[in-house]
Amino acid sequence: MAKKKRETKREEIVRLANGDANIVKTIHNGDTVIHFADNSYSDKTPEEIEEAIAHHWHVAWQVVKSMRERGEDI
């Protein structure tokens, strides 16, 4: 059986923008509407999800360290 090709982030964004999003929560704040979709994780293994979370934490921590080095408020 052939392995399914992973879509690029750009392909995913285009697909979701065309209405293929699994919206799990919507927040309204004034004129702003924010939709939360679980498409990024719905077809992932627990290991892939943990890897993604670890990556997000790493990126966020780099931002915090950079802001601290510049003396900016966080």
C-alpha positions as a Markdown table, in Angstrom:
| # | Residue | x | y | z |
|---|---|---|---|---|
| 1 | Met | 0.0 | 0.0 | 0.0 |
| 2 | Ala | 1.4 | 3.4 | -1.0 |
| 3 | Lys | 2.1 | 5.9 | 1.8 |
| 4 | Lys | 0.0 | 9.0 | 1.7 |
| 5 | Lys | 1.9 | 12.1 | 0.7 |
| 6 | Arg | 1.9 | 14.7 | 3.4 |
| 7 | Glu | 0.6 | 18.1 | 2.3 |
| 8 | Thr | 2.7 | 21.2 | 2.8 |
| 9 | Lys | 1.6 | 24.0 | 5.1 |
| 10 | Arg | 0.6 | 26.1 | 2.1 |
| 11 | Glu | -1.5 | 23.3 | 0.7 |
| 12 | Glu | -3.2 | 22.8 | 4.1 |
| 13 | Ile | -3.9 | 26.6 | 4.4 |
| 14 | Val | -5.4 | 26.7 | 0.9 |
| 15 | Arg | -7.6 | 23.6 | 1.6 |
| 16 | Leu | -8.8 | 25.0 | 4.9 |
| 17 | Ala | -9.5 | 28.4 | 3.4 |
| 18 | Asn | -11.7 | 26.6 | 0.8 |
| 19 | Gly | -14.0 | 25.3 | 3.6 |
| 20 | Asp | -12.4 | 22.0 | 4.5 |
| 21 | Ala | -11.8 | 22.9 | 8.2 |
| 22 | Asn | -13.1 | 21.0 | 11.1 |
| 23 | Ile | -14.2 | 23.9 | 13.3 |
| 24 | Val | -14.2 | 22.9 | 17.0 |
| 25 | Lys | -14.7 | 26.3 | 18.6 |
| 26 | Thr | -15.6 | 29.8 | 17.5 |
| 27 | Ile | -15.0 | 33.0 | 19.5 |
| 28 | His | -16.5 | 36.4 | 18.7 |
| 29 | Asn | -14.7 | 39.5 | 20.0 |
| 30 | Gly | -16.3 | 42.7 | 18.6 |
| 31 | Asp | -16.0 | 42.5 | 14.8 |
| 32 | Thr | -13.4 | 39.7 | 15.0 |
| 33 | Val | -14.3 | 36.1 | 14.6 |
| 34 | Ile | -11.7 | 33.4 | 15.5 |
| 35 | His | -12.3 | 29.8 | 14.4 |
| 36 | Phe | -10.3 | 27.0 | 16.0 |
| 37 | Ala | -10.0 | 23.8 | 13.9 |
| 38 | Asp | -8.4 | 20.5 | 14.8 |
| 39 | Asn | -7.3 | 19.6 | 11.3 |
| 40 | Ser | -3.7 | 19.8 | 12.1 |
| 41 | Tyr | -3.9 | 17.1 | 14.7 |
| 42 | Ser | -6.9 | 14.9 | 13.8 |
| 43 | Asp | -4.9 | 12.5 | 11.6 |
| 44 | Lys | -1.8 | 12.4 | 13.7 |
| 45 | Thr | -0.4 | 9.7 | 16.0 |
| 46 | Pro | 0.1 | 10.5 | 19.7 |
| 47 | Glu | 3.9 | 10.6 | 19.0 |
| 48 | Glu | 3.5 | 13.1 | 16.1 |
| 49 | Ile | 1.3 | 15.3 | 18.4 |
| 50 | Glu | 3.8 | 15.3 | 21.2 |
| 51 | Glu | 6.6 | 16.2 | 18.7 |
| 52 | Ala | 4.5 | 19.1 | 17.4 |
| 53 | Ile | 3.8 | 20.4 | 20.9 |
| 54 | Ala | 7.5 | 20.1 | 21.8 |
| 55 | His | 8.4 | 22.1 | 18.7 |
| 56 | His | 5.9 | 24.8 | 19.6 |
| 57 | Trp | 7.3 | 25.1 | 23.1 |
| 58 | His | 10.8 | 25.3 | 21.7 |
| 59 | Val | 9.9 | 28.1 | 19.3 |
| 60 | Ala | 7.9 | 30.0 | 22.0 |
| 61 | Trp | 10.8 | 29.7 | 24.5 |
| 62 | Gln | 13.2 | 31.2 | 21.8 |
| 63 | Val | 10.9 | 34.2 | 21.5 |
| 64 | Val | 10.8 | 34.7 | 25.3 |
| 65 | Lys | 14.6 | 34.4 | 25.6 |
| 66 | Ser | 15.1 | 36.9 | 22.7 |
| 67 | Met | 12.7 | 39.4 | 24.3 |
| 68 | Arg | 14.4 | 39.1 | 27.7 |
| 69 | Glu | 17.8 | 39.7 | 26.1 |
| 70 | Arg | 16.5 | 42.9 | 24.5 |
| 71 | Gly | 15.0 | 44.0 | 27.8 |
| 72 | Glu | 11.4 | 43.8 | 26.5 |
| 73 | Asp | 8.4 | 43.1 | 28.6 |
| 74 | Ile | 6.8 | 39.7 | 28.1 |
